[in-house]
Amino acid sequence: MRKRRGFTLVELLVVIAIIGMLVGLLLPAVQQAREAARNMQCMNHLKNMGQACLNHESAHRTFPTGGWGWKWFGDCERGAGWKQPGAAFYNMLPYLEQNALYQLTASSSSLATNAKTLGETPLSLYYCPSRRSPITYTGAGSYMVGAGPTAVYLSTSARTDYAENGGDTYYELYLDEISFFLKSYTSENATESKVRQKWATFNGMFAQGGGVSFSECRDGSSNTLLMGEKYLNPAAYSTGGDSGDNEGVYHGHDRDICRFAQNGSNSGAFQDRENLSMYDFFGSAHSGGFNGVLADGSVRKISYSIELETLKNLCNRKDGKILDTSAF
């Protein structure tokens, strides 16, 4: 009679232990591979946005304007200069094959409804896959669109995980008396000379109320940050509870869509950290650094440990200082 052979209990436990060890070794590698793929996708988003800004510059001889302020939706009938209330993420739409979205703010009897549709339409290109899904998020607010202006109320809105380079130091201007935004198209301050006077000392790539030309990028396009990932408190990814993420993406100048190297005693770039509010600065959910696109369209990884002076030089388009690109 043939004897049956089988595993002893000890052999079975050894096999289980080996499998457990192999799974333990494999999972981190799989997670790293997934994050590497998400990081590559994030860099590709910035590459596309950088190219859209360059195409905008080719068409209008300036990079997109920074807009009038958070209260305003972009207006497709107001051109690309100082009259345009929307900022870069709105003005890039035609160069991202999203002209239908861009045209939603054309004058019509359904302007409020159409603007609401715009505000509630997320673009996957504007979200970092390492951080959150491309959907609308909580953050109620009342906004303006058109010459009326027409009021638009949003209870949720499309956001972005990226930001314009506003310069080496935080700025936000009172464009209309004590308001950070012009109150109407016919405001006494809604003139080219008055708006341009407001941002004469600004040194970033996206001005509140004006667009920057290549000739104004005096340090060279390969030495100046155009856009980058923005810092966000993980506790507020979906709540609208962070002051740098409580407005929509298709509006005018605000820290939701514009970041800086320094604000008072705070400065630098940061990895997302629970319950840390640093809403004026660049950063990301990635380890090691945040992704940025330079004004020449090239994409770089910028270390969180970058020296402040180097980061300020990178954000300042006209300081005349030599930038060591190996330092970041």
C-alpha positions, 0 to 999 in steps of 0.5 A: 500500500502506497503511503501518502505524503503531505506537508507537516504543520511546521513546513506549512507555517514556514511556507506561509511565513515566506509568502508573507515576507515576499508580500511584505517586500512586494507591496512597497515596490508596487506602491512606489511604482504607482507613485512614480506613475502618478508623479509622471502624470502630474509632471505631464499635466504641468507640461501641458499647462506650460505649453498652453501658456506659451501658445497663449503668449504666441497668440497675444504676446503676453502670458495669461493675465492674473485676473481681477480677483477671486470674486470674478469668473473669467469672461470670454468676451473680455479679451486677454489683457487687463480687462479680463477678470479671469486668471490663467486657469480660465484663459488657458482653456482654449489652448487645452482643447476646452474652448466649449468651457471657455465660451460658457461665459458668453453673454446670454439669457442663461449666463448665470446657469452657464457660469455655474456649469463652468464652475462645477466642471472639473478638469483632470488636468488641473488635479494631481493624481497623488492628491485627490480625484478630479471632482468638485469639492465643497466650498460655497460662495457667491461670485460675479460674471459679465457686465451686469454683473450677474450673480452666480452661487456655487455650493461646490466647485472645481478646484486645482492642485496647481498655482501660478507663480506670483513672485518672490513675496506675497502680494494682493492689491486693492484694485477697487477702494478697499476691495481686492477685486474690481467691483464692476466693468465700469468702476472708476478704477477699471482703466488700463493705467490704474490697473497697470499702476497697481502691479508695477512692482510685482515680479512674478509671472502672473500679475493681478490685472495684467499679463507678462510678456517674454521681454519682461521676463528679464532673467530668462525663461529657463530661469523663472518658474511659471507654475507649480504644485500648490501646498494643501493641508491634507485635512482640507483636501475635500472640505474647502476649509483651507484658505488656499483652496476654498474658491474655484479654479476659473476665477481671478487672482487669489491664493487658491491659484497663485503662490509665492516664495515668501510671506512675512516670516514664513517662506519655502516649499512644503510637503502636504502635512496634516493640520499645517496651514501654509496657503501662500506657498508651493508644495505637493503630496509627493515626497522630496519636492514639488513639480514645477514648469519653467517659463520655457516649458520645461518641467522640473522637480523642485526640492523642499530643501531648496534654499530660500534665496534660490527659491526667491530667485526662481520666482522673481523674473527680473532680479538679475541674479544668477540662478544655479539650477543644480541647487533645486 
